[in-house]
Amino acid sequence: MAKTLDDIFDDDDFGLLDTKPTQTYNKTDEDRLIDAFEEINTFYQTNKREPSNASMSEYTLASRLKELRNNEHKKGTLKAFDRFNLLGDYTPKIESLDDILDDDDLGLLEMEGDQSIFNFNHTPKGPSRDTADYIAQRTSISDKDFEKYEVMFKQVHRELKEGKRKFKEFKNAEKNLKEGNYYLVDGLLAYLEVADIDKVLKVNKSGDRVRIEGRTVTVFENGTMSNLLFRSLGKAIQKNGKLITDVIDGGEKELFQNAGVQYPESKEAGWIYILKSKSNNPDIKAIQNLHKIGFSKGEVKDRIKNAAKSATYLYDEVEEVASFQIADVNIQKFENLIHRFFGDARLSIDIENNGYRISPREWFDIPLPIIIEAINLIVNGNIIEYKYDRDTQTIILK
């Protein structure tokens, strides 16, 4: 007896004909509107006040809130999410039967009994708004703390306009996501200030591999800050963002290259060290932030053990206050670069010893934290964007 099509379907004991539809979820305009309003809710919850028009970092949120308050249609959509009554009173217009059914706040039209027909158990659910979405993780920065970042972002905008920086496609977060670099994320400039990361061994069925994990501190040009996971930030940039190149042009390019940072053929290794003099010379003791910045291929303690006999160390004992081991750079060029960077703060003093006068060239009147900051800027390749201000004893953007 020939089987019918129904017989074939009913006789599928192995489930070969079972299919599962692909479940997809796309954000609607309403979802995006709610997400935008949730940013304002988060700001109010954190700061216990509304965003202000007077603040550069809060201007975007304040303008958005004003626009929502003046749009009755959007207020109707958002009122259920208005946890702090930021939108003010809202009275829906009753113009149709649907409006009456939608406005049943007291539940007068609800039916009793079995409601299972209305329970959708196999409908794909959209992503929860309580998940760790990167927008929701952002927190506001105070105007005072944001001032230095605001200057940096304006500088980057100017350099992009002048063609000194370029937008490039972002790939490979482990290679291209670095501290001190700038990125474009969802139309906003972002500055990766901190990447607290480690290499972690991941065990997979396809084979073990080492990957980078950790958290970041990222500052955005709208005055917010996030602590996204390193990989989550990388995915956000790759999905809807760009990498912003460093500034390299003219004399700055030469200066950067002279650091030796980009020359893998320079395989020298050694120590950057910072010393403080123990001299009792009144002229030397009067300089509070007097430090020597030098480089050594060997251990620093061996280099300075005969300091009292050397003009380089002002013919006196010295104290090592900081040192950093470096590799794969041209040490001489590295030394020249940092000395040029702090050239205005170089010690101008003559010292007499046994009838001879010397003028030390590696001693600088600079606070220790500022020297360390400059070393970090050289290592991450961003030194060309900054200069040392001797009057304020700070490193500032050019």
C-alpha angles and dihedrals in degrees: 000000000000116000121236123224089257090054091054092051093045092049095057095119093161095050092238091147095049113114133184117212115234109255116220133171126200123186114246126216087259091054091051091048091052092047090052091051091047088062088061091047090052092050092051093046091051099042102028090229143073120269113267130231089214092066119079092208093051099038096098094053092044092052091047092051092050091051092049092050090055095048111079093187093055091042088057091053094046103038092092088058096044097110095166100037091247093150096054126222119344126193114187119224115243106215105138145019089265090057090053092050092046092050096057095124094158094051093240092146096049117120124229125224132038111002096175092117087069095050111103106203100165101042115115112249124223121235115286115255088220093064119109096273109172094236092055090052094060119107128196122257120219117252091246094052092044095054096088092046091049090058090049094050092048089052092052091049089052093048092049090051091049092049094245089120129037138200114242134182111267118231136153105026093201090061103033105032103089138158114261095026129118129230140178113237120179091335095312128108111239130194118206101216101168133019108184096189141154135189109252128192110233118200111214134170089241092053141294119285138176116240135174118252133173145088133289138207108222125180120205127206092241090069099263133119133205136194097207123168111263093245093044091054090049091052092048092053093044092049099047111359150061141234115246115216125229122257110263117161141127116331092355090061090053091048091051093048091049089063087071090224094128098042110095091180089070098086098170119133133191146114135300106210136186119204136190122207122241091199121141091208104127092220091055097040090053091065102083099189098038110146136165116222112201145150132230134182090209136045112309093226090060091048095055103036092102096038094130090065097050131083088212088069096042091256092284144091118283136201124224106228100171140359136179129197114227135184142183095031135104100257096200092052091045089054093047091050097054092043090053091046091056094035095125091056097050114132113262105198138118121219124196121215125171091340094312125110120213132189109206114219104187099059120097137184097230133126113253096240090055092054090051090048090054092050090053091049090053092048094051092043098243099109091104091068094059143056136195118254107208094192095059095026090229138118112246138177116269 
